[in-house]
Amino acid sequence: MFNHFARHEQAFADWRRDGYPAVKPETYQYIDFLSDPADDQAAREGTLWPHQSEAFLRVIFFA
């Protein structure tokens, strides 16, 4: 299963660049909350580390 996602990388990158088209407004708001540029990246309840955020977005992309 190694690199199973590799064939989808370009579509995923396009989806992110285009602002997550076709997601529900609530999902977009949650993504926005988790990726707030004003966040100082300090660990706090409700936030994700960069690798967790990446995985979260990949799950949404395939949903």
N, C-alpha and C positions, 0 to 999 in steps of 0.2 A: 504494500500500500504506500510505500515511500514515493513521494512526489506525485501522488494520485491527483492532487489539485493543480499540478503544473500546467495542464492543458487549459485551465480556466483563468490563469493569472492575468492575461490581457483583458478579458471581459470584466474581471474583478476590479482591476485598476481603472478601467473606464467607468464602471459603476460608481466607484468612490469619487473619481474626478468630477463626474456629472452630478454629484450631490445625492446619491442613493435613490435614484428614481424608482418609483413603484412601491416604496415602503409606506406604511400607514403613518399618519401624522404623529401618533403617539410614539411609534418606533423612532421616527426622526428626532423627536424631542428628547428621547432617552439617549440616542447616539450623540446629540448635541451636548447634553449634560455631561456625558462621560468624556467627551473630547473638548471640553471648554478650555480655550487657550489661556484663560486667566487662572486656571488651576495651577498651583505650584508643584504639582506631581507628588506632593506628600501623601503618603498612604492615609486614607481616611475612609470611613464607611461610605459605600456606594460608588467608589471609583475602582478602576481596573489598572493594572500594570500594562505597559505597551503590548506585550505578547498576549495578554488576556483580551485586550481591546481588539487586536488583530483577529484572534480566534472568534470573538463575538461577532465582528463584522462578517466574517466568512460564513458563519451559521446563518445570519440574516440574509446574506447574498443567495444562499442555496434554499432558503425557506420559500 
